[in-house]
Amino acid sequence: MSSSPSPPPLPPAPSRRLRSKRSGADSRVTMVEFEPEEKTVPLKRSKSSTSAGSKTKKIQRELDVPHDTPQNWERVYNLIKDMRSLHVAPVDTLGCEREPTEELDARTKRYQVLVSLMLSSQTKDPVTSEAVDNLRHVLEGGLTLESVLAATDKQIQDAIGKVGFWRRKTEYLKKAAVMLKDKFDGDVPKDIDDLCSLPGVGPKMGFLALQAAWNQNDGIGVDVHVHRITNRLGWHNPPTTQAEQTRLNLQSWLPKELHRDINKMLVGFGQTICLPVGPKCHDCKLPAEGLCPSARKVGLKKGKRELKREETVEQAEAAETKKGEQLAKVEVILEGEH
């Protein structure tokens, strides 16, 4: 009787930790489970570097049919602008697209802006700012194209280890530096298609880089705050699901002179009031004016407690006053006991 064929060999184990678990049905069988690892942003491949003579992938500049202009958008825009003037947000002091303050040549300043933007993806502004400062102090000669080309992966990783996806971003920085040297004369490109041909650079970073590095207002940089808030405001019909849809919609009706300002304005608004979780609708002027269709859906929130949907801003304030009176009574009782 012939023996059954041997099972095919297992594929090589990936370079992540494994965990063994005995199967209840047969203790001789060992089940192998992968521990979850952080999700990484897939490397966007550019046609410009895949084969000789291939063309850079073009970034869509505008919609074939413009999106309808939302009603009352100017009033909403100005109210948000007023609210932003009352609060200093992290983006105001630590924003990744701000120009370096130290004395540097123009090319190095542009490169540092690009590096800061590349590190900013899925990372808070203070963490990005710290990572860029680390690179300036750790790399020989400061943060320049030449110093990144000469640096080891470990040197860069040690400096940016707190940013999201730091291993992948180290790879992006090294590959982008080589492309800048070989294809763009060691300088940041002045064209959005060329910028987006760099690994780890998408339209958001590209348009912000053009604005900050070259003072070119070629498009709106749409990040998670701009995408979230403009959808909460009902500015997209139907609602958008991707940042590029949001960008093209906004660019089709928002006056071009506001394309540069809207990113920083809405980012700061999203960092201080229109938070991703627990938005401070009670501190926002829009619900009281009937200008935010999402205020009741999101819920009027105070701290970490969500008020009922049907409550208005006035009811929220009244509830807070009542809560304060109750706390005052408790304090009086406790003082009497002492």
C-alpha positions as CSV (number, residue, x, y, z in Angstrom):
1,M,0.0,0.0,0.0
2,S,1.6,3.3,-1.1
3,S,2.0,6.0,1.5
4,S,0.1,9.3,1.0
5,P,2.2,12.1,-0.5
6,S,4.0,14.4,1.9
7,P,2.3,17.7,2.4
8,P,4.0,20.7,0.7
9,P,6.5,22.6,2.7
10,L,5.3,25.6,4.7
11,P,6.2,29.0,3.3
12,P,9.0,30.9,5.1
13,A,7.8,32.5,8.3
14,P,7.3,36.2,8.1
15,S,9.5,38.5,10.1
16,R,6.9,39.1,12.9
17,R,6.3,37.3,16.1
18,L,4.3,34.1,16.1
19,R,2.1,32.6,18.7
20,S,1.5,28.8,19.1
21,K,-1.9,27.4,20.1
22,R,-2.9,23.8,20.5
23,S,-6.0,22.7,18.7
24,G,-8.6,21.1,20.9
25,A,-9.6,18.5,18.3
26,D,-6.1,17.1,17.9
27,S,-3.4,17.9,20.4
28,R,-0.8,16.8,17.8
29,V,-1.7,19.7,15.5
30,T,-0.3,23.1,16.3
31,M,-2.1,26.1,15.0
32,V,0.0,29.2,14.2
33,E,-1.5,32.6,14.7
34,F,0.0,35.9,13.7
35,E,-0.1,38.6,16.2
36,P,-1.6,41.7,14.7
37,E,0.9,44.3,13.4
38,E,0.5,47.9,12.6
39,K,-1.0,48.6,9.2
40,T,1.3,50.3,6.8
41,V,0.5,52.6,4.0
42,P,1.1,50.8,0.7
43,L,3.9,52.3,-1.3
44,K,2.4,54.2,-4.2
45,R,4.2,53.2,-7.3
46,S,4.9,55.9,-9.9
47,K,5.0,55.1,-13.5
48,S,7.9,57.5,-13.8
49,S,10.4,55.1,-12.2
50,T,9.1,51.7,-13.4
51,S,10.5,51.6,-16.9
52,A,12.5,53.7,-19.3
53,G,10.4,56.2,-21.2
54,S,7.3,55.8,-19.0
55,K,5.4,58.9,-18.0
56,T,4.7,60.3,-14.6
57,K,1.1,59.6,-13.5
58,K,-0.9,62.8,-13.9
59,I,-2.8,64.2,-10.9
60,Q,-6.3,65.3,-11.8
61,R,-6.5,69.1,-11.8
62,E,-10.3,69.7,-11.9
63,L,-13.7,68.1,-12.3
64,D,-15.3,67.8,-15.7
65,V,-18.5,69.1,-14.2
66,P,-18.1,71.5,-11.2
67,H,-19.7,70.6,-7.9
68,D,-22.6,72.8,-6.8
69,T,-21.7,75.7,-4.6
70,P,-23.0,75.0,-1.0
71,Q,-25.5,77.5,0.4
72,N,-24.2,79.9,3.1
73,W,-20.7,78.7,2.6
74,E,-19.2,82.2,3.0
75,R,-21.0,82.7,6.3
76,V,-19.8,79.4,7.6
77,Y,-16.3,80.1,6.4
78,N,-16.2,83.5,8.1
79,L,-17.6,82.1,11.4
80,I,-15.0,79.3,11.5
81,K,-12.3,81.9,10.7
82,D,-13.5,84.0,13.7
83,M,-13.5,81.0,16.0
84,R,-10.0,80.1,14.8
85,S,-8.8,83.6,15.8
86,L,-9.7,82.8,19.4
87,H,-7.7,79.6,19.8
88,V,-4.1,78.7,19.1
89,A,-4.0,75.2,17.6
90,P,-1.0,72.9,17.3
91,V,-0.9,73.6,13.5
92,D,-0.3,77.3,14.2
93,T,3.0,76.7,16.0
94,L,4.1,73.2,15.0
95,G,2.5,72.8,11.5
96,C,4.6,70.6,9.3
97,E,4.5,73.0,6.3
98,R,5.9,76.0,8.1
99,E,9.2,77.3,6.9
100,P,12.3,76.6,9.0
101,T,13.4,79.6,11.1
102,E,17.1,79.0,11.1
103,E,19.4,80.6,8.5
104,L,19.5,78.1,5.6
105,D,19.8,78.4,1.9
106,A,16.5,78.3,0.0
107,R,17.0,74.8,-1.4
108,T,17.6,73.3,2.1
109,K,14.5,75.1,3.4
110,R,12.4,73.6,0.7
111,Y,13.8,70.2,1.4
112,Q,13.1,70.4,5.1
113,V,9.5,71.4,4.4
114,L,9.2,68.3,2.2
115,V,10.7,66.0,4.8
116,S,8.4,67.5,7.5
117,L,5.3,66.8,5.3
118,M,6.5,63.3,4.5
119,L,6.8,62.5,8.2
120,S,3.4,64.1,9.1
121,S,1.2,61.4,7.7
122,Q,-0.9,59.8,10.5
123,T,1.2,61.7,13.1
124,K,0.4,64.6,15.3
125,D,2.1,68.0,14.7
126,P,4.1,68.0,17.9
127,V,5.5,64.6,17.2
128,T,6.4,65.5,13.6
129,S,8.1,68.7,14.8
130,E,10.2,66.8,17.3
131,A,11.2,64.3,14.7
132,V,12.4,67.0,12.3
133,D,14.3,68.7,15.1
134,N,16.0,65.4,15.9
135,L,17.1,65.0,12.3
136,R,18.5,68.5,12.3
137,H,20.6,67.7,15.3
138,V,21.5,64.1,14.7
139,L,22.5,64.1,11.0
140,E,26.0,65.3,10.2
141,G,25.7,68.8,8.7
142,G,22.0,69.1,9.7
143,L,18.9,68.1,7.8
144,T,19.9,68.4,4.2
145,L,19.5,66.2,1.1
146,E,23.2,65.3,1.3
147,S,23.0,64.3,5.0
148,V,20.0,62.0,4.4
149,L,21.8,60.4,1.5
150,A,24.8,59.7,3.7
151,A,22.9,58.6,6.8
152,T,22.2,55.0,7.7
153,D,18.7,53.7,8.1
154,K,19.3,53.3,11.9
155,Q,20.3,57.0,12.3
156,I,17.1,58.1,10.6
157,Q,15.0,55.6,12.5
158,D,16.4,56.6,15.8
159,A,15.5,60.2,15.1
160,I,12.0,59.7,13.8
161,G,11.0,56.7,15.9
162,K,7.9,58.3,17.4
163,V,6.2,59.1,14.1
164,G,3.6,56.8,12.6
165,F,5.1,54.1,10.4
166,W,8.6,55.2,11.0
167,R,10.2,52.2,9.3
168,R,8.3,52.8,6.1
169,K,9.0,56.5,6.2
170,T,12.7,55.9,6.6
171,E,12.5,53.9,3.3
172,Y,10.5,56.8,1.7
173,L,13.0,59.4,2.8
174,K,16.0,57.5,1.5
175,K,14.4,56.7,-1.9
176,A,13.0,60.2,-2.3
177,A,16.5,61.7,-1.6
178,V,18.0,59.5,-4.4
179,M,15.2,60.6,-6.8
180,L,15.7,64.3,-5.9
181,K,19.4,64.0,-6.6
182,D,19.2,62.0,-9.8
183,K,16.0,63.4,-11.4
184,F,15.4,66.9,-10.0
185,D,18.9,68.4,-9.6
186,G,18.8,68.0,-5.8
187,D,15.8,70.3,-5.3
188,V,12.1,70.0,-4.5
189,P,10.1,69.8,-7.8
190,K,7.8,72.7,-8.7
191,D,5.2,70.4,-10.4
192,I,2.6,68.4,-8.6
193,D,3.0,65.4,-10.9
194,D,6.7,65.3,-10.2
195,L,6.2,65.7,-6.4
196,C,3.7,62.8,-6.4
197,S,6.2,60.6,-8.2
198,L,8.3,60.6,-5.0
199,P,7.6,57.6,-2.7
200,G,5.4,58.5,0.2
201,V,4.1,61.8,-1.3
202,G,0.5,62.2,-2.3
203,P,-1.6,65.1,-3.6
204,K,-2.2,66.5,-0.1
205,M,1.6,66.7,0.7
206,G,2.3,67.8,-2.8
207,F,0.0,70.8,-2.9
208,L,1.1,71.9,0.6
209,A,4.7,71.6,-0.4
210,L,4.2,73.8,-3.5
211,Q,2.5,76.4,-1.3
212,A,5.1,76.4,1.5
213,A,8.3,75.7,-0.6
214,W,7.5,77.6,-3.8
215,N,4.7,79.9,-2.9
216,Q,2.6,78.2,-5.6
217,N,-1.1,78.0,-5.0
218,D,-1.9,75.1,-7.4
219,G,-4.5,73.2,-5.3
220,I,-6.0,72.4,-1.9
221,G,-4.2,70.2,0.6
222,V,-6.9,67.9,1.9
223,D,-6.1,66.0,5.1
224,V,-8.4,64.1,7.5
225,H,-9.6,67.3,9.2
226,V,-10.5,69.0,5.9
227,H,-12.2,65.8,4.7
228,R,-14.1,65.3,7.9
229,I,-15.3,68.8,8.5
230,T,-16.4,69.7,5.0
231,N,-18.5,66.5,5.0
232,R,-19.9,67.4,8.4
233,L,-20.9,70.8,7.0
234,G,-22.7,69.1,4.1
235,W,-20.5,70.7,1.5
236,H,-20.4,67.6,-0.6
237,N,-23.5,66.1,-2.3
238,P,-23.2,63.2,-2.2
239,P,-20.8,62.9,0.7
240,T,-17.2,62.1,-0.3
241,T,-15.4,59.0,0.8
242,Q,-11.9,59.9,-0.4
243,A,-9.6,62.9,0.1
244,E,-9.2,63.4,-3.7
245,Q,-13.0,63.6,-4.2
246,T,-13.1,66.2,-1.4
247,R,-10.2,68.2,-3.0
248,L,-11.7,68.3,-6.5
249,N,-15.2,69.3,-5.2
250,L,-13.8,72.1,-3.1
251,Q,-11.5,73.4,-5.9
252,S,-14.4,73.5,-8.3
253,W,-16.3,76.2,-6.3
254,L,-14.2,77.7,-3.6
255,P,-12.5,80.9,-4.8
256,K,-8.8,80.2,-5.6
257,E,-7.5,82.8,-3.3
258,L,-8.9,80.7,-0.4
259,H,-7.3,77.4,-1.5
260,R,-4.1,78.0,0.5
261,D,-5.8,79.2,3.7
262,I,-8.6,76.6,4.0
263,N,-6.3,73.7,5.0
264,K,-4.7,75.5,8.0
265,M,-8.0,77.0,9.1
266,L,-9.9,73.7,9.1
267,V,-7.0,71.7,10.6
268,G,-6.9,74.1,13.5
269,F,-10.6,74.1,13.8
270,G,-10.5,70.3,13.8
271,Q,-7.8,70.2,16.5
272,T,-9.6,72.6,18.9
273,I,-13.4,72.4,18.4
274,C,-14.6,70.1,15.6
275,L,-12.7,67.1,17.0
276,P,-12.9,63.7,15.4
277,V,-14.4,62.1,18.5
278,G,-16.3,64.3,21.0
279,P,-16.6,67.5,18.9
280,K,-17.3,70.5,21.1
281,C,-20.5,71.6,19.4
282,H,-21.3,73.6,22.5
283,D,-18.3,75.8,21.8
284,C,-19.1,76.2,18.1
285,K,-21.0,79.1,16.7
286,L,-22.5,77.1,13.8
287,P,-25.2,75.0,15.5
288,A,-26.8,78.1,17.1
289,E,-27.0,79.7,13.6
290,G,-28.4,76.5,12.1
291,L,-25.4,76.2,9.8
292,C,-24.1,72.7,10.7
293,P,-26.4,69.8,9.6
294,S,-24.3,67.4,11.6
295,A,-24.5,69.1,15.0
296,R,-27.5,67.0,16.1
297,K,-26.2,63.8,14.5
298,V,-22.8,64.1,16.1
299,G,-24.3,65.2,19.4
300,L,-23.6,68.2,21.6
301,K,-20.8,67.1,23.8
302,K,-19.2,68.4,27.0
303,G,-15.9,66.7,27.9
304,K,-16.4,63.0,27.3
305,R,-20.1,62.9,28.0
306,E,-22.5,63.1,25.1
307,L,-25.7,65.0,25.6
308,K,-28.9,63.8,24.0
309,R,-29.4,64.6,20.4
310,E,-32.5,66.7,20.9
311,E,-30.7,69.1,23.3
312,T,-29.8,72.6,22.0
313,V,-26.8,74.6,22.9
314,E,-28.8,76.5,25.4
315,Q,-30.0,73.3,27.1
316,A,-26.4,72.1,27.2
317,E,-25.4,75.3,29.0
318,A,-28.3,75.0,31.4
319,A,-27.4,71.4,32.2
320,E,-23.8,72.5,32.9
321,T,-25.0,75.3,35.2
322,K,-27.2,72.9,37.1
323,K,-24.3,70.4,37.5
324,G,-22.2,73.2,38.9
325,E,-24.8,74.1,41.5
326,Q,-25.1,70.5,42.6
327,L,-21.3,70.2,43.0
328,A,-21.3,73.4,45.0
329,K,-23.9,71.9,47.4
330,V,-21.8,68.8,47.8
331,E,-18.7,70.9,48.6
332,V,-20.7,72.8,51.3
333,I,-21.8,69.5,52.9
334,L,-18.2,68.1,52.9
335,E,-16.9,71.3,54.4
336,G,-19.5,71.1,57.2
337,E,-18.3,67.5,58.0
338,H,-14.8,68.7,58.5
